[in-house]
Amino acid sequence: MNGSFSGELKVVPVSPLNAPGLMTSRGWDALRGAGSVALSCAHPAWEAHVREAGIECVRLESAGAHELARSVGAWLEDSDGCPGGYLAWLCDSEHPHLPSPIETIGALEEASGGPIDADYVFASPVAPGAAVVESVRIMHELRSPGGDPWSAAQTHGSLSRYLLEETHEVLAELEREPIHTSELVDEFGDLLFQLVFHARIGMEEAEPWTLDSVARSLNAKMYRRNPHVFGPEREDLSVEEITARWDRIKSQEKPRRSLGEGIPLALPALQRAFKIAARAEAEGRTEELRELLSEVAPHDSDGARLMTIAIAAARRDDDPESALRTLVSRLEAELLRD
């Protein structure tokens, strides 16, 4: 930028965490009232949304920090004095590889030797869940042509081992005492990546599905199974009543022929035993399970003792698998000190 900019500039930062085109009316009004509009948002869909709204815009080069500063400076010089009262620059509020709008304006002021009259119109508040939208976009770019070859080569089958590994790493963080928040968040992020990855592959199948499909299925299930919250009238129920209603609704949705039906065989044996015992407890069949246990296994066998522990734990709703895993972790930590 060779000379100073004497006009007024409205900077309209939008969050790349939100979907392109999602902006408040204040932001759109700022663009419509400008004499010239420049756009440097990394997502290409922003330009289409702006033009669809009847607003002509100049696409600025934003491949890197220096290119962005030069593009903004050149546009300001070319548009200085144009009719309309002010210029408007639509840009990303936060980008992993570009300076913030404030940093860019500061660099331009230093280069021009004079102040730039910049008014910031924040019109893109980040809604809860917006970061997940960005995760979906990142995964889409990794998987698409011209993206990451490794990501493009993966299948549901090739990713299954990572899903199992990430789940166990999350469990390890949850059972650490005290819990380290940053590490836990990082491990949950790795687990979320697996879900986003599988959903992106799902888009390519004969019957396509997306992360939205997963969320809609979850949402519908929560509405159905929590009528005390989402029904016509809220009900003040105890935890026991809520659990009983949940189990009743679930059994109506997915009738079972046996207590063990639908429990994955890959689960650790103690955890499978607990789930069977928990189902028996919910259905009032605990005594039936105890009688069957006495028929098929000697009462003093290790298996029978473990099953008895699982039945007692189910009555307390206390997962013995987690309890044992936590205890073993403590023992290992103590042994390392010796």
C-alpha positions as CSV (number, residue, x, y, z in Angstrom):
1,M,0.0,0.0,0.0
2,N,1.8,3.1,-1.3
3,G,-0.5,5.9,0.0
4,S,-2.8,6.3,3.0
5,F,-6.5,5.4,2.8
6,S,-8.7,8.4,3.6
7,G,-12.1,6.9,3.5
8,E,-14.2,4.8,5.9
9,L,-13.8,1.0,6.1
10,K,-16.3,-1.4,7.6
11,V,-14.7,-4.7,8.5
12,V,-17.2,-7.5,8.6
13,P,-15.5,-10.6,10.2
14,V,-17.4,-13.9,9.9
15,S,-16.5,-17.1,11.7
16,P,-15.3,-20.0,9.6
17,L,-16.9,-22.2,12.3
18,N,-20.3,-21.2,11.0
19,A,-21.8,-22.3,7.7
20,P,-21.0,-20.0,4.7
21,G,-23.8,-17.4,4.3
22,L,-24.8,-17.5,7.9
23,M,-24.7,-13.8,9.0
24,T,-26.9,-11.4,10.9
25,S,-29.0,-8.8,9.2
26,R,-26.6,-6.2,10.5
27,G,-23.8,-7.7,8.5
28,W,-25.8,-8.0,5.3
29,D,-27.0,-4.4,5.7
30,A,-23.3,-3.3,6.0
31,L,-22.5,-5.0,2.7
32,R,-25.5,-3.7,0.9
33,G,-24.8,-0.1,1.9
34,A,-21.2,-0.1,0.8
35,G,-19.8,1.6,-2.2
36,S,-17.5,-1.4,-2.8
37,V,-17.3,-4.8,-1.2
38,A,-14.2,-7.0,-1.0
39,L,-14.3,-10.6,0.1
40,S,-11.4,-12.7,1.4
41,C,-13.2,-15.6,3.1
42,A,-11.4,-18.9,2.6
43,H,-14.5,-20.9,1.9
44,P,-15.5,-20.4,-1.8
45,A,-19.2,-20.6,-1.0
46,W,-19.2,-17.1,0.6
47,E,-18.8,-15.4,-2.7
48,A,-21.8,-17.3,-4.2
49,H,-23.9,-16.3,-1.2
50,V,-22.9,-12.6,-1.4
51,R,-23.6,-12.5,-5.2
52,E,-26.9,-14.4,-4.7
53,A,-27.9,-11.6,-2.3
54,G,-27.5,-9.1,-5.2
55,I,-24.2,-7.7,-3.9
56,E,-21.3,-7.3,-6.3
57,C,-17.9,-8.0,-4.6
58,V,-14.2,-8.2,-5.4
59,R,-12.5,-11.5,-4.5
60,L,-9.2,-10.7,-2.8
61,E,-6.2,-13.0,-3.0
62,S,-5.8,-14.7,0.4
63,A,-3.4,-17.6,-0.2
64,G,-1.1,-16.3,2.6
65,A,-0.6,-13.5,5.1
66,H,1.5,-11.3,2.7
67,E,-0.8,-11.9,-0.2
68,L,-3.9,-10.9,1.8
69,A,-2.3,-7.7,3.1
70,R,-1.3,-6.7,-0.4
71,S,-4.7,-7.5,-1.8
72,V,-6.6,-5.5,0.9
73,G,-4.2,-2.6,0.4
74,A,-4.5,-2.5,-3.4
75,W,-8.3,-2.7,-3.1
76,L,-8.4,0.2,-0.6
77,E,-6.3,2.4,-2.9
78,D,-8.4,1.5,-6.0
79,S,-11.7,2.1,-4.3
80,D,-10.7,5.2,-2.3
81,G,-13.2,8.0,-3.0
82,C,-15.8,5.8,-4.7
83,P,-19.4,6.8,-4.1
84,G,-21.4,5.1,-1.3
85,G,-19.8,6.5,1.8
86,Y,-17.7,3.6,2.9
87,L,-16.1,0.3,1.8
88,A,-16.9,-3.1,3.3
89,W,-14.4,-6.0,3.7
90,L,-16.0,-9.4,4.4
91,C,-13.3,-11.6,5.9
92,D,-12.6,-14.6,8.2
93,S,-12.5,-13.7,11.9
94,E,-10.2,-16.5,12.7
95,H,-8.2,-18.6,10.3
96,P,-5.4,-21.1,11.1
97,H,-3.0,-19.7,8.4
98,L,-4.0,-16.0,8.1
99,P,-3.6,-13.0,10.4
100,S,-6.8,-11.7,12.0
101,P,-8.5,-8.7,10.4
102,I,-7.1,-6.4,13.2
103,E,-3.6,-7.6,12.5
104,T,-4.0,-7.0,8.8
105,I,-5.3,-3.5,9.3
106,G,-2.4,-2.8,11.7
107,A,0.1,-4.0,9.1
108,L,-1.6,-1.7,6.4
109,E,-1.4,1.3,8.8
110,E,2.2,0.7,9.4
111,A,2.9,0.3,5.6
112,S,1.0,3.5,4.7
113,G,2.2,5.6,7.6
114,G,-1.2,6.7,8.6
115,P,-4.4,5.5,10.4
116,I,-7.2,3.6,8.7
117,D,-10.7,4.5,9.8
118,A,-12.0,0.9,10.4
119,D,-15.3,0.1,12.0
120,Y,-15.7,-3.6,13.0
121,V,-19.2,-5.0,12.4
122,F,-19.3,-8.3,14.2
123,A,-22.2,-10.1,12.6
124,S,-21.4,-13.8,12.9
125,P,-21.8,-15.0,16.4
126,V,-20.6,-18.5,17.0
127,A,-23.5,-20.8,17.9
128,P,-23.1,-23.9,20.1
129,G,-22.0,-26.8,17.8
130,A,-20.5,-24.5,15.2
131,A,-17.1,-26.0,15.6
132,V,-18.5,-29.4,14.7
133,V,-19.6,-27.8,11.4
134,E,-16.0,-26.8,10.8
135,S,-14.9,-30.4,11.6
136,V,-17.3,-31.7,8.9
137,R,-15.9,-29.2,6.4
138,I,-12.3,-30.1,7.2
139,M,-13.1,-33.8,6.7
140,H,-14.9,-33.1,3.5
141,E,-11.8,-31.3,2.1
142,L,-9.5,-34.1,3.3
143,R,-11.6,-36.8,1.6
144,S,-12.3,-34.9,-1.6
145,P,-10.2,-35.0,-4.8
146,G,-7.1,-32.9,-4.4
147,G,-7.2,-33.4,-0.6
148,D,-5.3,-36.0,1.5
149,P,-4.6,-39.3,-0.3
150,W,-4.5,-41.3,2.9
151,S,-7.9,-40.0,3.9
152,A,-9.3,-40.8,0.5
153,A,-8.1,-44.4,0.7
154,Q,-9.8,-45.3,4.0
155,T,-13.0,-47.4,4.4
156,H,-15.2,-48.2,7.3
157,G,-13.3,-51.4,7.8
158,S,-9.8,-49.9,7.7
159,L,-10.9,-47.3,10.3
160,S,-12.5,-49.7,12.7
161,R,-9.3,-50.3,14.7
162,Y,-8.8,-46.6,15.2
163,L,-12.3,-46.3,16.6
164,L,-11.5,-49.0,19.1
165,E,-8.1,-47.4,20.0
166,E,-9.5,-43.9,20.5
167,T,-12.4,-45.2,22.6
168,H,-9.9,-46.9,25.0
169,E,-7.7,-43.8,25.1
170,V,-10.8,-41.7,26.1
171,L,-11.6,-44.3,28.8
172,A,-8.0,-44.1,30.1
173,E,-8.3,-40.3,30.5
174,L,-11.7,-40.6,32.2
175,E,-10.3,-43.0,34.8
176,R,-7.2,-40.9,35.5
177,E,-7.2,-39.2,38.9
178,P,-7.3,-36.3,38.8
179,I,-8.7,-35.9,35.3
180,H,-6.5,-33.7,33.1
181,T,-9.0,-31.6,31.1
182,S,-6.8,-30.7,28.2
183,E,-5.8,-34.3,27.6
184,L,-9.4,-35.5,27.9
185,V,-10.6,-32.9,25.4
186,D,-7.9,-33.9,23.0
187,E,-8.8,-37.6,23.2
188,F,-12.5,-36.8,22.8
189,G,-11.5,-34.8,19.7
190,D,-9.7,-37.9,18.2
191,L,-12.9,-39.9,18.9
192,L,-15.1,-37.2,17.3
193,F,-12.8,-37.3,14.2
194,Q,-13.6,-41.0,13.8
195,L,-17.3,-40.3,13.8
196,V,-16.9,-37.4,11.3
197,F,-14.7,-39.6,9.1
198,H,-17.2,-42.5,9.0
199,A,-20.0,-40.0,8.3
200,R,-18.0,-38.6,5.4
201,I,-17.5,-42.1,3.9
202,G,-21.2,-42.6,4.4
203,M,-21.9,-39.9,1.9
204,E,-20.4,-42.0,-0.8
205,E,-22.5,-45.2,-0.2
206,A,-25.5,-46.5,-2.2
207,E,-27.8,-45.2,0.5
208,P,-25.9,-42.0,1.5
209,W,-25.9,-40.8,5.1
210,T,-24.2,-37.9,6.9
211,L,-23.3,-36.7,10.3
212,D,-26.7,-34.9,10.2
213,S,-28.3,-38.3,9.7
214,V,-26.6,-39.5,12.8
215,A,-27.7,-36.4,14.8
216,R,-31.3,-36.6,13.5
217,S,-31.5,-40.3,14.6
218,L,-30.1,-39.3,18.1
219,N,-32.4,-36.3,18.4
220,A,-35.5,-38.4,17.5
221,K,-34.5,-41.0,20.1
222,M,-34.0,-38.4,22.8
223,Y,-37.4,-36.9,22.1
224,R,-39.1,-40.4,22.2
225,R,-37.4,-41.6,25.3
226,N,-37.6,-38.5,27.4
227,P,-41.3,-37.5,27.4
228,H,-40.9,-36.1,30.9
229,V,-38.8,-33.3,29.3
230,F,-40.1,-33.0,25.7
231,G,-43.7,-34.2,26.1
232,P,-46.7,-31.9,26.2
233,E,-46.2,-31.4,30.0
234,R,-43.0,-31.7,32.0
235,E,-43.1,-34.4,34.7
236,D,-41.2,-34.4,38.0
237,L,-39.9,-38.0,38.1
238,S,-37.3,-39.8,40.2
239,V,-34.2,-41.2,38.6
240,E,-35.6,-44.7,39.1
241,E,-38.9,-43.8,37.3
242,I,-37.0,-42.2,34.5
243,T,-34.8,-45.2,34.0
244,A,-37.8,-47.6,34.1
245,R,-39.6,-45.5,31.5
246,W,-36.5,-45.4,29.3
247,D,-36.1,-49.2,29.4
248,R,-39.9,-49.7,28.7
249,I,-39.8,-47.4,25.7
250,K,-36.6,-49.0,24.4
251,S,-38.0,-52.5,24.8
252,Q,-41.1,-51.4,22.7
253,E,-38.8,-50.0,20.0
254,K,-36.4,-52.9,20.0
255,P,-38.1,-56.1,21.3
256,R,-35.6,-58.6,22.6
257,R,-35.9,-62.4,22.5
258,S,-33.3,-62.8,25.3
259,L,-31.4,-60.8,27.9
260,G,-28.2,-61.1,25.9
261,E,-29.6,-60.1,22.5
262,G,-27.8,-57.2,20.9
263,I,-24.9,-57.1,23.4
264,P,-21.6,-57.1,21.4
265,L,-19.6,-60.3,21.7
266,A,-16.4,-58.1,21.5
267,L,-17.2,-56.5,24.9
268,P,-15.0,-57.8,27.8
269,A,-16.8,-60.7,29.5
270,L,-17.3,-58.9,32.8
271,Q,-18.9,-56.0,31.1
272,R,-21.2,-58.3,29.1
273,A,-22.1,-60.1,32.3
274,F,-23.0,-56.7,33.9
275,K,-25.2,-55.7,30.9
276,I,-27.1,-59.0,31.1
277,A,-27.5,-58.6,34.8
278,A,-28.6,-54.9,34.4
279,R,-31.3,-56.0,31.9
280,A,-32.5,-58.7,34.2
281,E,-32.7,-56.1,37.0
282,A,-34.7,-53.7,34.8
283,E,-37.1,-56.4,33.8
284,G,-37.6,-57.9,37.2
285,R,-35.8,-61.1,36.2
286,T,-32.8,-61.1,38.6
287,E,-34.0,-64.1,40.6
288,E,-34.6,-66.0,37.3
289,L,-31.0,-65.2,36.4
290,R,-29.7,-66.4,39.7
291,E,-31.5,-69.7,39.4
292,L,-30.2,-70.2,35.9
293,L,-26.7,-69.5,37.1
294,S,-26.9,-72.1,39.9
295,E,-28.0,-74.7,37.3
296,V,-25.3,-74.1,34.7
297,A,-22.2,-73.4,36.9
298,P,-20.9,-74.7,40.3
299,H,-21.4,-72.0,42.9
300,D,-17.7,-72.0,43.9
301,S,-16.4,-71.6,40.4
302,D,-14.6,-68.4,39.4
303,G,-17.1,-67.8,36.6
304,A,-20.1,-68.1,39.0
305,R,-18.4,-65.8,41.5
306,L,-17.8,-63.2,38.8
307,M,-21.3,-63.4,37.6
308,T,-22.6,-63.0,41.1
309,I,-20.5,-59.9,41.5
310,A,-22.0,-58.6,38.2
311,I,-25.5,-59.2,39.4
312,A,-24.9,-57.4,42.7
313,A,-23.2,-54.5,40.8
314,A,-26.2,-54.3,38.5
315,R,-28.5,-53.7,41.5
316,R,-26.2,-50.8,42.5
317,D,-25.9,-49.6,38.9
318,D,-22.1,-49.7,39.4
319,D,-20.2,-51.1,36.4
320,P,-17.6,-53.7,37.7
321,E,-15.6,-53.5,34.5
322,S,-14.9,-49.8,35.1
323,A,-14.2,-50.4,38.7
324,L,-11.7,-53.1,38.0
325,R,-10.0,-51.2,35.3
326,T,-9.6,-48.2,37.6
327,L,-8.2,-50.3,40.4
328,V,-5.7,-52.0,38.1
329,S,-4.5,-48.5,36.9
330,R,-4.0,-47.5,40.5
331,L,-2.0,-50.7,41.2
332,E,0.1,-50.1,38.2
333,A,0.9,-46.6,39.2
334,E,1.9,-47.7,42.7
335,L,4.1,-50.5,41.3
336,L,5.9,-48.0,39.1
337,R,6.9,-46.0,42.2
338,D,8.6,-49.0,43.7
